[in-house]
Amino acid sequence: MNDDGRIMLRFLDAGESHGRGMVTIVEGLPHGLSLRAERVESELARRRLGHGRGARMRLEADRVEILSGVRAGKTLGSPLSLLVRNVEYEKWQDIMSVEGEKTIAPMTAPRPGHADLAGAMKYGTHDLRDVLERASARETVARVCVGAVCKALLGEVGITVCSHVLEVGGEKAEAGGVFPTLEEVMRADDDEMRCLDRGASRRMVRAVDAAREEGDSLGGVFEVVAFGLPAGLGSHAHWDRRLDARLAAAVMSIQAVKGVEIGDGFEAARKRGSQAFDVIEHEPARGFYRLSNHAGGIEGGMSNGEPLVLRAAMKPIPTTARPRDTVDIVSKEKVKATVERADVCAVPAAAIVAESSVAFVLAQALIEKTGGDSMYEIRERFGELETRQAGF
Ligand SMILES: Cc1cc2nc3c(=O)[nH]c(=O)nc-3n(C[C@H](O)[C@H](O)[C@H](O)COP(=O)(O)O)c2cc1C
């Protein structure tokens, strides 16, 4: 944050699931960051990964149009705006057209586990589509666009954000007590569940297939890891500057995420103090480091120089192929809920979205730490920070 507490890097997004497209504006980027639409598109393609996705993921890939903020492949320091058109819009024009009257019957059977009923009551509408179109996880397209830009920025100073799946439908990956390396986590995309334990991945695939067979769905747990962080991103000084709090809010805001933990998280509550903290060591060539990483790279609301480790729990997809019982909001009769679209499991994809949310918060915290209007200044100041911390 700057002197008056204003966030230096921010974004806004707009767009309905079956509307014309998703618009994202990122404000506060430095000048001189290399950026091409293909880079953002390759992150969007990762958002479609994972065994258990529904029909929409088989549609034509999302294309990105950069509308402003970039010239000759480099950011200008002015607001970046991105547009991802909805390839399905033609088919949905009658239902989602901006002008004219509504020509189809309103949706009145709220889906349990979705924003439908609470949103309709809040906004006073008796057409659930007015709510569900924006509540949909299609909005994560925008977060992945922002994440791609932030990852490019972080990459310039050697920070990498990646993720892998730990658990789906109760099938767990075995860590074997060894924390994965950057190279290992970067290979997660090679596996159809984005899981580093091939045996567990096969069991997860079988669990997804069985759930699909039964018209059901699955949730799970994923882990986001960031390597290459300096000490001192975020701050202990005020609640809303704490990095852990900001990361938790960013990841918790992803549709269907119901829990976020950092480091040992809930497991720490079951340990004694003597087993739950990380011993500090120092070597002249390495500077300060920890012998373990129970803290998940954050102490006192600040990065401590160890890898950031964040896990999140995703509930099972609420819409299942077998329609759920509900109550019509107009007739008040018992009816079956609409099946709008149904992934059986989206844990591998949610992990990619969470990478993006984490990358955004880290890029914000980095810019707050280094300041700088240009990539040149950020790189230079980051170099100074590293030298100072190595000799601390
Ligand atoms: C990547 C991703 C894909 C999702 N796909 C679906 C889906 O196909 N069908 C569905 O009912 N919910 C899906 N969800 C979850 C819903 O969007 C979410 O549960 C719903 O909006 C209610 O929000 P809440 O669970 O946070 O309360 C998905 C979520 C994510 C992150």
The ligand as an ORCA input file, in Angstrom:
! r2SCAN-3c Opt
* xyz 0 1
  C     -13.121    -24.173    -11.666
  C     -14.517    -24.349    -11.083
  C     -15.479    -25.035    -11.817
  C     -16.762    -25.218    -11.309
  N     -17.681    -25.906    -12.049
  C     -18.946    -26.063    -11.573
  C     -19.938    -26.776    -12.326
  O     -19.691    -27.267    -13.432
  N     -21.171    -26.894    -11.805
  C     -21.482    -26.381    -10.571
  O     -22.603    -26.540    -10.121
  N     -20.579    -25.725     -9.826
  C     -19.319    -25.537    -10.293
  N     -18.387    -24.866     -9.529
  C     -18.742    -24.422     -8.170
  C     -19.767    -23.318     -8.111
  O     -19.415    -22.239     -8.941
  C     -19.960    -22.833     -6.662
  O     -20.092    -23.927     -5.796
  C     -21.203    -21.953     -6.577
  O     -20.996    -20.783     -7.335
  C     -21.579    -21.572     -5.141
  O     -20.560    -20.889     -4.504
  P     -20.001    -21.412     -3.119
  O     -19.801    -22.889     -3.286
  O     -18.684    -20.712     -2.943
  O     -20.987    -21.096     -2.053
  C     -17.085    -24.688    -10.024
  C     -16.115    -23.971     -9.301
  C     -14.831    -23.805     -9.818
  C     -13.793    -23.063     -9.022
*
